[in-house]
């Protein structure tokens, strides 16, 4: 029985990896369960064992591939006593994951460039918007603490600076995914990080 559970989990993981590859490369609409099964090296039966519909699989793929981002939010939330370190860690990790982690990068590719955002995506969109709000709230909390400590001197409201920080990182992400040959994300990451602090009004 134990071996059966292990095999089932291994199959589920293989299906998720295959779906992640196809959704990010070909988009949601053109990716069928038959193509996912072929990519995973199985029939459609095991897919239906774990996921009722393609929408369920799509939602699971994004949840799985964005686990590192959710973990990062939790890590930085625990760094409220050292807000500058927390923000630095978030930026470094965000850009590092984007440049070096294929699954994380593919999740952004799927959501930003490869999906028609229709009503069928409501559950996924709700989850992604909740994650967005949690990141902005994290930035706001860290900025507010840094302002109290005198580490950020901008007189702008913390909620505005938190929103600014998030949209700045998303702009870099969207631009690079749309045209990765435009610049080397790995090489430009330190520059982007320095400019982040200029936006927030801190030499940290």
N, C-alpha and C positions, 0 to 999 in steps of 0.2 A: 504494500500500500504506500509506504514511504517513497519507494522508487517511482511509483505512478505519479505522485504529487510533484516530485522533482522533475519528471519528464514533462508534465503538464506546464509547470512554470517555465521550463526551458523553451517549450514550444511557444508559450505566450510571449516570451522575450524575443524570440526569433521573429514572430509576427510583428511585434512592435517595431523592431529594427527595420524590417522590410517595408512596413507602412511609412515609417519616418523617411526612409530613402526615397520612396516613390512620391509621397505627398510633397516633399521639398523640391523634387526635381520636376515633376509633371503637373503638380497642382491637385487640388481636391477633386475637381470635376472629372478629370481624365484618369484618375486612379480608381480602378475597380477592385473588388474583392478577389476576383479571379487573378488579376495581375499581382496583387499582394501575395496570394497563395503561391503563385509561380516563383516570385522573388524569394519567398520564405522556404521554398522547397517542400510544400505540403499541399493537401487538398483544401477546399474551402471549409470542410467539416471542422477541423481544429479551430479555425477562426470563429465560426459560429458557436463553438463550445465556450469561448472566452468573451465574445462580443456579439451582441444581438444584431447590430446594424453597422454600416460604415460610419455613421455619425458617432456611435459609441466608440468605435476604434479610433476615429479622428480625435475625439476628446481625450482618450487614454494616451494617445501618442504625444499630444502637447503637454499633458500633465506629467508624463514620464520624462520628456526631454527638458522640461523646465524645473525639474526637482532641484538642480544646482542653484538656480536663481532663488527659489523659495528658501533653501538652506542659507543662502547668502543674506537674505533679509533678516532671518533669525539671528545669524551671527552678529550682524551689525547693530541690530536692536539691543543686543546684550552689551554693546560698547558705548552706551549712553554717557558714561562717566569720562570717556575719552572721545568726544565727538569728532575731532579732526582725524584721529586714527580710524574711526568708524567710517567716515566718508572716504578717506583715502583707500581703505581696504575694499569698500564697495566698488569704487571706480576701477581700481587695479584688477579686481576679480572679474568684474563685468567685461572689461575689454579683453582680459586674458582668456576668459571662457569663449568669447566671441571669436577670437583669433585662433584658438587651439582646440576647442572642444566641438567636434563635428555635430554631435547630437544637439547641443545647445544652439549652435549656429543654425542648424536645420529647422529648429522650432521657430526661430524668428523668420526664417525664409518662408516657411509655410504660412505663418500668420500675416506677415506684412506683404508678401508678394505672390502667394500661390493659392489664395482662397477668396472666393466670392462670399462676402459677408452677408448672408441671407438669414431669414428667420430660422432655417434649419440649424444655424450655428449659435442659437440663443444661449444654450447652456455653456458652450465653450467661451463665447464672448463675455458672458456674465463672470465666468471664472477669471478670464484674462483681465477684465476691467477691475475686478477685486484685487488682483495682484498688482495692477498699476497703482491703484489707490494706496495699497500697503507700502509700496516703494516711495511714493510721494510723501506719505505720512511719516515714514522713516526719515527721509531727508529733512522734512520740516522739524521733527523732534531734535535731530542732531544739530541742525543749523541754529535752532533756538537755544540749545544748550551752549553752543560755541559762541553765540552772541552774548549770552550772560557771562561767559568766561572771558570776554574781550578778545576772542580769537578770530571772530568775524566782525568787522567794523561797519558793514553795510547797515543802513537804517531801514532798508526794505523789510517788509513783513516776512517772517519765517515761512509762512505758507506760500508766498510768492517765490521766494528763493528755492524752496523745495520743488515747486513746479518747474522753475527754470532749470534746476539741476537735472531733473528727469527728462525734460524735453531736449536738453542739450545732448544727453547720452543717447536718446532715441534717434536724434538727428544724425549723429555719427553712425549709429547702427544701420539706419535705413540707407544712408548714402553709400556706405561700404558694401552692403549686401546688393544694392542695385548696380554698383560698378566697382567691384573689388580691385580692378586694375588701376583705379584712380589714385590710390595711395596704399602703402603698406601699413596695415593696422598695427602690426607688431612694432614697427619702427616709429610710428607717429603717436603711439600710446602715451609716452611721457609728455609730449607736446600737448596733447588733448587734456591730460591731467593738470598741467600747469594752467591752461586756459580756464579750466573748470574753476580753479580757485580765484582767478581774476574776475570771473563772472560773479562769484559770490562775495567779492570784496575782501579777500583775505590773502595775506602772504604766507599764512600758517607757518 
